[in-house]
């Protein structure tokens, strides 16, 4: 819902034409109503970003398949063949791929959504719409690659004759938790990045460190028990373990303490993150 304020004439001696200032209604219910009203804009942004991502590439959408497969092969060779780490009664390639599904979605989407507001400054400075649409569009774009990688995992599980068991019914819960965590991190960075452009350099460093601190190429069971609680302070630990429990079962146990920490940190980041984003979005156009 938009509120139109007419500025009286004669404010500026050089320009006596009336001015119109368009601002969002302060009522929170109007904001969420606007978010739904602009859903077509959200879909257009998603479609645009999907097309731009693979535009003028020789292999197109195939990159969404080749990237996780290449990383899986490297991790399997290094951790499975050379380091001979345990695979918890599952093919090591599937262990790695099951961990890469949530991690690659997090890393790619967090990077895109964190820079999404600055990258769409030309739109923000021209027209009003709920700015939350912009990081949400990056989240939906990441879901496209996530779904594609999921189909690849299904093909690998059929190849290795290691199909998911009954735990697969809980996979949507962990997928929603992953999306909430990605959105929570993205809202903070996207908003702060408008004022402090340093975050565009900090995000790749944080993602690179997170790849080593998260159980992507190995099972979290190799972490000593005395360090388990400290290691679980990384929210991606509980999420990745949850994905592996759903997809692989067997000895890939679900650690409830790590899951509880992941849920708690996600909620603690998401709710204040939405409030902070909404409080700062009114000044985005002035800083672009």
C-alpha positions as CSV (number, residue, x, y, z in Angstrom):
1,X,0.0,0.0,0.0
2,X,1.4,3.4,-1.0
3,X,0.8,6.7,0.6
4,X,1.1,9.8,-1.7
5,X,2.0,13.1,-0.1
6,X,1.8,16.3,-2.1
7,X,4.4,18.9,-1.3
8,X,3.1,22.4,-1.6
9,X,4.2,24.7,-4.4
10,X,6.8,27.4,-3.9
11,X,9.1,25.2,-1.9
12,X,12.0,26.0,-4.2
13,X,12.3,29.4,-5.9
14,X,13.9,27.8,-9.0
15,X,11.2,25.2,-9.5
16,X,7.6,25.9,-8.5
17,X,6.2,22.7,-9.8
18,X,4.4,20.5,-7.2
19,X,6.3,17.4,-6.1
20,X,4.9,14.0,-5.2
21,X,6.6,11.8,-2.6
22,X,5.6,8.1,-2.6
23,X,6.2,6.3,0.6
24,X,5.0,2.9,2.1
25,X,2.4,2.9,4.7
26,X,3.8,2.6,8.2
27,X,1.4,-0.1,9.2
28,X,3.1,-3.5,9.3
29,X,0.1,-5.3,7.9
30,X,0.2,-3.2,4.8
31,X,3.8,-4.1,4.2
32,X,3.1,-7.8,4.2
33,X,0.0,-7.2,2.0
34,X,2.2,-5.3,-0.4
35,X,4.7,-8.2,-0.4
36,X,1.9,-10.5,-1.6
37,X,0.6,-7.8,-4.1
38,X,4.0,-7.6,-5.7
39,X,4.4,-11.4,-6.1
40,X,4.5,-11.1,-9.9
41,X,7.5,-8.8,-9.6
42,X,9.2,-11.4,-7.4
43,X,8.6,-14.0,-10.1
44,X,9.9,-11.7,-12.8
45,X,13.1,-11.1,-10.8
46,X,13.6,-14.8,-10.3
47,X,13.1,-15.5,-14.0
48,X,15.5,-12.7,-14.9
49,X,18.2,-13.9,-12.6
50,X,17.9,-17.5,-13.8
51,X,18.3,-16.4,-17.4
52,X,21.2,-14.0,-16.6
53,X,23.1,-16.6,-14.6
54,X,23.6,-19.0,-17.6
55,X,23.3,-16.4,-20.4
56,X,26.1,-16.7,-23.0
57,X,27.5,-19.9,-21.5
58,X,28.2,-22.8,-23.8
59,X,26.8,-25.4,-21.3
60,X,23.9,-23.4,-19.9
61,X,22.1,-25.2,-17.0
62,X,24.6,-28.0,-17.2
63,X,26.8,-26.0,-14.8
64,X,24.2,-26.6,-12.1
65,X,25.1,-30.3,-12.5
66,X,28.8,-30.1,-13.2
67,X,29.7,-27.9,-10.2
68,X,28.5,-30.3,-7.5
69,X,29.7,-33.4,-9.4
70,X,33.2,-32.0,-9.7
71,X,33.4,-31.0,-6.1
72,X,32.1,-34.4,-5.1
73,X,34.8,-36.1,-7.0
74,X,37.5,-34.0,-5.5
75,X,36.3,-34.5,-1.9
76,X,35.8,-38.2,-2.5
77,X,39.3,-38.6,-3.7
78,X,40.9,-36.5,-0.9
79,X,38.9,-37.5,2.1
80,X,37.6,-41.0,1.0
81,X,40.6,-42.4,-0.9
82,X,43.6,-40.6,0.4
83,X,42.6,-39.8,4.0
84,X,40.4,-42.9,4.2
85,X,37.8,-41.2,6.5
86,X,34.8,-43.3,7.5
87,X,31.7,-43.1,5.3
88,X,29.2,-44.3,8.0
89,X,28.0,-47.4,6.1
90,X,27.3,-45.4,2.8
91,X,29.2,-44.9,-0.4
92,X,31.6,-42.0,0.2
93,X,30.4,-40.2,-2.9
94,X,26.8,-40.1,-1.6
95,X,28.1,-39.0,1.8
96,X,29.8,-36.0,0.2
97,X,26.9,-35.2,-2.2
98,X,24.4,-35.3,0.6
99,X,26.5,-32.7,2.5
100,X,27.0,-30.6,-0.6
101,X,23.3,-30.2,-1.3
102,X,22.7,-27.9,1.6
103,X,26.1,-26.3,1.6
104,X,26.2,-25.3,-2.0
105,X,22.7,-23.9,-1.7
106,X,23.8,-21.8,1.3
107,X,27.1,-20.6,-0.1
108,X,25.7,-19.6,-3.5
109,X,22.4,-18.1,-2.2
110,X,24.1,-16.2,0.7
111,X,26.6,-14.7,-1.7
112,X,23.9,-13.6,-4.2
113,X,21.3,-12.4,-1.7
114,X,23.9,-10.5,0.3
115,X,24.8,-8.4,-2.8
116,X,21.2,-8.4,-4.2
117,X,20.2,-5.0,-2.8
118,X,23.3,-3.2,-4.1
119,X,23.0,-5.0,-7.4
120,X,19.5,-3.9,-7.9
121,X,20.1,-0.3,-6.9
122,X,18.8,1.0,-10.3
123,X,15.4,-0.4,-9.5
124,X,15.3,0.6,-5.9
125,X,16.0,4.2,-6.7
126,X,13.1,4.5,-9.2
127,X,10.1,2.8,-7.8
128,X,8.6,1.7,-4.5
129,X,8.0,-2.0,-3.7
130,X,8.8,-4.0,-0.5
131,X,12.6,-4.3,-0.7
132,X,12.3,-7.8,1.0
133,X,11.4,-9.0,-2.5
134,X,15.0,-8.6,-3.7
135,X,16.7,-11.1,-1.3
136,X,13.7,-13.4,-1.6
137,X,14.2,-13.5,-5.3
138,X,17.9,-14.6,-4.8
139,X,16.6,-17.3,-2.5
140,X,14.2,-18.7,-5.1
141,X,16.9,-18.6,-7.8
142,X,19.1,-20.8,-5.5
143,X,16.2,-23.2,-5.2
144,X,16.4,-23.9,-8.9
145,X,20.0,-25.1,-8.7
146,X,19.1,-26.9,-5.4
147,X,16.3,-28.9,-7.1
148,X,18.6,-29.7,-10.0
149,X,21.3,-31.0,-7.7
150,X,18.6,-33.0,-5.9
151,X,17.7,-34.8,-9.1
152,X,21.4,-35.6,-9.6
153,X,21.6,-37.1,-6.1
154,X,18.6,-39.3,-6.9
155,X,20.4,-40.6,-9.9
156,X,23.6,-41.3,-7.9
157,X,21.6,-43.1,-5.2
158,X,20.1,-45.4,-7.9
159,X,23.6,-46.0,-9.3
160,X,25.0,-47.0,-5.9
161,X,21.8,-48.9,-5.0
162,X,21.5,-46.9,-1.8
163,X,18.1,-45.3,-1.9
164,X,16.8,-43.2,0.9
165,X,14.6,-44.9,3.6
166,X,11.7,-43.7,5.6
167,X,13.6,-40.7,7.0
168,X,13.2,-39.0,3.7
169,X,9.8,-37.7,4.8
170,X,11.6,-35.3,7.2
171,X,13.6,-33.8,4.4
172,X,11.2,-30.9,3.8
173,X,11.6,-29.8,7.4
174,X,15.4,-29.5,7.0
175,X,15.0,-27.8,3.6
176,X,12.8,-25.1,5.2
177,X,15.2,-24.7,8.1
178,X,18.0,-24.3,5.6
179,X,16.0,-21.6,3.7
180,X,15.3,-19.8,6.9
181,X,18.9,-19.8,7.9
182,X,20.1,-18.5,4.5
183,X,17.4,-15.8,4.5
184,X,18.4,-14.8,8.1
185,X,22.1,-14.3,7.1
186,X,21.2,-12.7,3.8
187,X,19.0,-10.0,5.3
188,X,21.7,-8.8,7.7
189,X,24.4,-8.7,5.1
190,X,22.2,-7.3,2.3
191,X,21.2,-4.4,4.6
192,X,24.6,-3.7,6.0
193,X,26.2,-3.9,2.5
194,X,24.3,-0.8,1.4
195,X,26.1,1.3,4.0
196,X,29.4,-0.7,4.3
197,X,30.5,-2.1,1.0
198,X,33.3,-4.0,2.8
199,X,30.8,-6.9,3.3
200,X,31.1,-7.9,-0.4
201,X,34.7,-8.8,0.4
202,X,34.0,-10.4,3.7
203,X,31.2,-12.7,2.5
204,X,33.5,-14.8,0.2
205,X,36.0,-15.2,3.0
206,X,33.3,-16.3,5.5
207,X,32.0,-18.8,2.9
208,X,35.5,-20.2,2.3
209,X,36.1,-20.6,6.0
210,X,32.7,-22.2,6.5
211,X,33.4,-24.9,3.9
212,X,36.3,-26.1,6.2
213,X,34.3,-25.7,9.4
214,X,31.3,-27.5,8.1
215,X,31.0,-31.3,7.6
216,X,30.8,-31.1,3.8
217,X,33.5,-33.5,2.7
218,X,33.5,-35.7,5.8
219,X,31.1,-37.0,8.4
220,X,30.7,-35.0,11.6
221,X,31.1,-38.2,13.6
222,X,34.9,-37.9,13.2
223,X,34.8,-34.8,15.5
224,X,35.8,-35.9,19.1
225,X,33.0,-35.9,21.6
226,X,34.6,-33.3,23.8
227,X,34.5,-30.8,20.9
228,X,31.0,-31.8,19.6
229,X,29.1,-29.0,21.4
230,X,31.6,-26.3,20.3
231,X,31.5,-27.6,16.7
232,X,27.7,-27.6,16.7
233,X,27.7,-23.8,17.3
234,X,28.1,-23.7,13.5
235,X,24.3,-23.9,12.5
236,X,25.2,-25.7,9.2
237,X,26.4,-28.7,11.2
238,X,22.9,-29.6,12.4
239,X,21.4,-28.9,9.0
240,X,24.0,-31.0,7.1
241,X,23.7,-33.8,9.6
242,X,19.9,-33.6,9.1
243,X,20.2,-33.9,5.4
244,X,22.5,-36.9,5.7
245,X,20.2,-38.6,8.2
246,X,17.2,-38.1,5.8
247,X,19.1,-39.2,2.6
248,X,21.5,-41.9,3.9
249,X,20.2,-43.2,7.2
250,X,22.3,-46.0,8.6
251,X,25.0,-44.8,10.9
252,X,24.4,-41.1,10.0
253,X,22.7,-40.4,13.3
254,X,20.8,-37.2,13.9
255,X,22.4,-35.2,16.7
256,X,19.5,-33.5,18.5
257,X,21.7,-31.0,20.4
258,X,23.2,-29.8,17.1
259,X,19.7,-29.6,15.6
260,X,18.4,-27.6,18.5
261,X,21.3,-25.2,18.3
262,X,20.7,-24.7,14.5
263,X,17.0,-24.0,15.1
264,X,17.8,-21.6,18.0
265,X,20.4,-19.6,16.1
266,X,18.2,-19.4,13.0
267,X,15.3,-18.0,14.9
268,X,17.6,-15.6,16.8
269,X,19.0,-14.3,13.5
270,X,15.8,-14.3,11.4
271,X,13.4,-12.3,13.5
272,X,15.7,-9.4,14.3
273,X,17.1,-9.7,10.7
274,X,13.6,-9.0,9.3
275,X,13.1,-6.1,11.7
276,X,16.5,-4.6,10.9
277,X,16.0,-4.9,7.2
278,X,12.6,-3.3,7.3
279,X,13.9,-0.5,9.5
280,X,16.8,0.3,7.1
281,X,15.2,-0.3,3.7
282,X,13.6,3.2,3.6
283,X,17.1,4.7,3.2
284,X,18.3,2.3,0.5
285,X,17.4,4.6,-2.4
286,X,19.4,7.5,-0.9
287,X,22.5,5.4,-0.6
288,X,22.6,3.9,-4.0
